[in-house]
Amino acid sequence: MNHLRHPFTRPFTRPFTRPFTRPFTRLLAYLLPALLVACLGACGKWNTVPQPVAPTPDKVTADDSAAAKEVIARRQPVETTWVFTVDSTRSQGRLDLSLDPQGSLLGAQPAQDAAPLKGRILVSVSTDAEGNRSIRLKDVVLTNTVALAMPFHWSRLLGSISVHIPMHVLTISKHSFHRTCRLNKDGGFSLKQNFFTVGGNARVNGSGLVLKRAVGKRDVDLTIQKTGDVDLLGSIRVQKGIATLRIPSAVMRDRFDLEGSMLDLVFTGDITATAQVR
C-alpha cells in the first residue's frame, strides 16, 4: 500500500529560486552606501537655512568711514583762543624802586607808585572729550594809563632825585611762554616758566648840591629784554558766556646801573580781564 500513490498527489519538492551570484552581490554592496549618502545630502541641501555672510573687515562703506572720523574728532581736544580785555578799573601795576646814587653816604632810598593798566591777554584753551580744560599763554600786551612819579630824598646837602614815567610808556609784552597747565575744577591754575619783555623809559632829575651834579637830568632806558622766570598763579572762571581772568600778583624784577648809581626795579601786576566765550 505504501507504494500506491494518490492520483492527485505530487511528491513535495522545493520551489524554484535562482541564487544570487557573487558579482551582483558585490555591486549592491558598493551602490547602496553611495545612494544613501546622496539621498541624505539632497535632504540637507533643501532643508538648510542660508546663513548671512559676515562682512569682511576690509569692506568699509563711506558711512562707516565718516562715523569713524567723527568718533576720532570727538576724542581730539578742541582748541580755541580767548581774547581777554584788561579792565583798567580793576587792574594796576605797582612799581617799587630802590635808588642808591653814586657818592651817597646814606645808602639806597625806596619809592613806589601805582598806575592802572590796560591791554589784552590771549589765552589758548584746550578742551578734551571729558570737558577738562588746559591753558597756555599766547600773548600779553600791558601798559600804564596814568603817569608814575617817584621822588627820592636824602638831605638838603645831598639833595633829591625824582623819577617820572609818562602814561602809556611803560609796557609789558611777551618774550616766551613754554608751559601748558590744567585748569582746576574751581578754575585755578599755576603757569610756570613765563618770560616777558619790559619796555619804556623814565625821566630822572637830580637836585641839590651833590645829586644835581652827579645825576643831572636824563632819560633812563628801562628796557628789560627778557625778565626772569615769572610764575603766574590765578584763575579763569566762566559765567553766562563771560570768562574772567584773575592774576593777583605777577612779579618782575631787574637792576639798572646808571653810571654808578644803582636802580632796583620791582614791578607787580594785579590783573583782572574778561572775554566773551561760547
C-alpha positions in Angstrom: 0.0 0.0 0.0 2.8 2.3 0.6 3.9 2.1 -2.9 0.5 3.2 -4.1 0.1 7.0 -4.6 -3.0 9.1 -4.8 -3.6 10.1 -8.4 -4.0 13.7 -7.4 -0.9 13.9 -5.2 2.5 15.0 -6.3 5.7 14.5 -4.5 6.9 17.5 -2.4 9.7 19.5 -4.0 11.4 22.9 -3.1 10.2 26.0 -5.0 12.5 27.2 -7.7 14.8 30.0 -6.7 17.8 31.4 -8.6 20.6 32.0 -6.2 22.4 35.5 -6.3 25.7 35.4 -8.0 28.7 36.9 -6.3 29.4 39.8 -8.8 25.8 41.0 -8.3 26.2 41.0 -4.6 29.3 43.0 -4.7 27.7 45.6 -6.9 24.9 46.1 -4.5 27.4 46.4 -1.6 29.0 49.4 -3.4 25.9 51.1 -4.7 23.7 51.1 -1.6 26.0 53.3 0.6 26.5 55.7 -2.3 22.8 56.0 -2.8 22.2 56.5 0.9 24.7 59.4 1.1 23.3 61.0 -2.0 19.8 61.0 -0.5 20.9 62.4 2.8 22.9 65.2 1.1 19.9 66.1 -1.0 17.7 66.4 2.1 20.2 68.5 3.9 20.6 70.7 0.8 16.9 71.5 0.6 16.3 71.9 4.4 19.4 74.0 5.3 18.6 77.7 6.1 21.2 80.0 4.4 23.4 81.9 6.8 24.2 85.6 6.4 27.6 86.3 5.2 29.6 88.4 7.6 31.2 91.5 6.1 35.0 91.3 5.8 37.0 93.9 7.7 38.4 95.5 4.5 34.9 96.2 3.1 34.3 99.6 4.8 31.5 101.8 3.4 31.6 105.6 3.2 29.2 105.9 6.1 31.4 103.8 8.3 34.4 105.9 7.4 32.6 109.1 8.2 31.4 107.7 11.5 34.9 106.6 12.4 36.3 110.1 11.6 33.6 111.7 13.7 34.5 109.5 16.7 38.2 110.3 16.3 37.4 114.0 16.1 35.3 113.9 19.3 38.3 112.3 21.1 40.7 115.1 19.9 41.0 118.2 22.2 39.2 121.3 20.8 41.5 124.3 21.0 40.2 127.9 20.9 41.7 131.3 21.7 40.1 133.6 24.3 40.9 137.2 23.9 40.8 138.9 27.3 40.5 142.7 27.6 42.2 144.1 30.7 39.8 146.0 32.9 41.7 149.2 33.9 39.3 149.9 36.7 40.3 146.7 38.5 43.9 146.2 37.3 47.0 148.1 38.3 50.8 147.9 38.1 52.8 148.8 41.2 56.4 150.0 40.7 58.8 149.7 43.6 62.2 151.4 43.0 65.3 151.5 45.2 67.9 154.1 44.2 71.4 154.2 45.5 73.1 157.2 43.9 76.8 157.4 43.4 78.6 159.1 46.2 75.6 158.8 48.6 76.7 158.2 52.2 73.2 157.3 53.4 72.6 154.3 51.1 69.6 153.4 49.0 66.2 155.0 49.2 62.9 153.3 48.3 59.9 154.8 46.5 56.8 153.4 44.9 53.8 154.4 42.8 51.0 152.6 41.1 49.0 153.1 37.9 46.0 151.5 36.3 46.8 149.0 33.5 45.1 148.4 30.2 45.8 145.9 27.4 44.9 142.4 26.3 45.8 138.9 27.1 45.4 136.0 24.6 44.9 132.5 26.2 44.8 129.3 24.3 42.1 127.0 25.8 42.1 123.3 25.0 39.1 121.2 26.0 39.1 117.4 25.8 36.2 114.9 25.3 35.6 114.8 29.1 35.3 118.6 29.3 38.7 119.1 31.0 40.5 122.3 30.1 44.1 123.2 29.7 45.5 126.7 29.1 48.7 128.4 27.8 49.5 132.0 27.3 49.8 133.1 23.6 50.3 136.9 24.0 50.3 139.7 26.6 50.3 143.5 26.0 50.0 145.8 29.0 50.7 149.5 29.6 50.1 152.2 32.2 47.2 154.5 31.7 48.5 157.3 34.0 52.0 158.6 34.7 54.2 157.2 37.5 56.1 159.6 39.8 58.6 158.5 42.4 60.6 161.0 44.5 63.8 160.1 46.4 65.1 162.5 49.1 68.2 162.2 51.3 69.2 165.6 52.8 69.5 169.2 51.9 73.2 168.7 51.3 72.9 165.6 49.2 69.7 166.6 47.5 66.9 164.5 45.9 66.1 162.6 42.7 62.7 162.3 41.0 61.8 159.5 38.6 58.9 160.2 36.2 57.4 157.6 33.8 54.8 159.1 31.4 51.5 157.5 30.7 51.4 154.7 28.0 55.3 154.5 28.1 55.8 151.5 30.4 54.9 148.3 28.6 54.8 144.6 29.4 54.8 142.2 26.5 55.5 138.6 25.6 59.0 137.2 25.3 58.4 133.4 25.5 55.8 131.1 27.1 56.8 127.5 27.4 54.2 125.7 29.6 50.7 124.4 29.5 48.7 123.8 32.6 45.4 122.2 33.5 42.5 124.3 34.9 41.3 123.0 38.2 37.6 122.4 38.8 37.4 125.8 40.6 39.2 127.5 37.7 42.5 127.9 39.4 45.8 127.5 37.5 49.6 127.7 38.0 51.6 128.6 34.9 55.4 128.2 35.2 58.3 129.5 33.1 56.9 132.7 31.6 59.3 135.3 30.4 58.3 138.9 29.5 59.8 141.9 27.9 59.6 145.3 29.7 59.8 148.5 27.6 59.8 152.2 28.3 62.0 154.9 29.8 62.0 157.2 32.8 62.9 160.9 33.2 65.3 161.3 36.0 66.1 164.7 37.6 68.7 165.3 40.3 68.6 168.3 42.6 70.7 169.6 45.5 74.4 170.3 45.9 75.6 166.8 45.3 72.9 164.9 43.3 72.3 167.8 40.8 75.9 167.4 39.6 76.0 163.6 40.0 72.7 162.8 38.3 71.5 165.9 36.5 68.6 165.5 34.0 68.5 162.4 31.8 66.3 159.8 30.3 66.9 156.3 31.6 66.1 153.3 29.4 64.1 150.8 31.5 64.0 148.1 28.8 64.3 144.5 30.0 64.8 142.3 27.0 63.9 139.1 29.0 62.7 139.1 32.6 63.5 136.3 35.0 61.1 133.3 35.3 57.7 134.6 36.3 55.2 132.2 37.8 51.6 133.1 37.3 49.0 132.0 39.9 45.4 132.8 39.1 42.0 131.7 38.0 39.7 131.7 35.0 36.0 131.3 35.7 33.2 131.3 33.2 29.7 132.5 33.9 26.9 133.3 31.4 29.3 133.3 28.5 31.8 135.7 30.2 35.2 134.4 31.2 37.0 136.3 34.0 40.8 136.1 34.3 42.4 137.0 37.6 46.1 137.2 38.3 46.5 138.9 41.6 50.3 139.1 41.7 52.7 138.8 38.8 56.1 140.0 39.9 59.1 141.0 37.7 62.5 142.2 38.9 65.6 143.8 37.5 68.5 146.1 38.3 70.0 149.0 36.3 73.4 150.6 36.6 73.1 154.3 35.9 76.7 155.3 35.6 77.4 154.1 39.1 74.0 154.8 40.6 72.1 151.5 41.1 68.4 151.4 40.5 66.5 148.2 41.6 63.1 147.8 40.0 60.2 145.5 41.1 57.0 145.5 39.0 53.9 143.8 40.5 50.8 143.4 38.3 47.4 142.9 39.7 45.2 142.0 36.7 41.5 141.4 36.0 40.4 140.8 32.5 37.3 139.5 30.8 36.5 137.7 27.5 33.3 136.6 25.7 33.3 132.9 25.2 31.0 130.3 23.7 
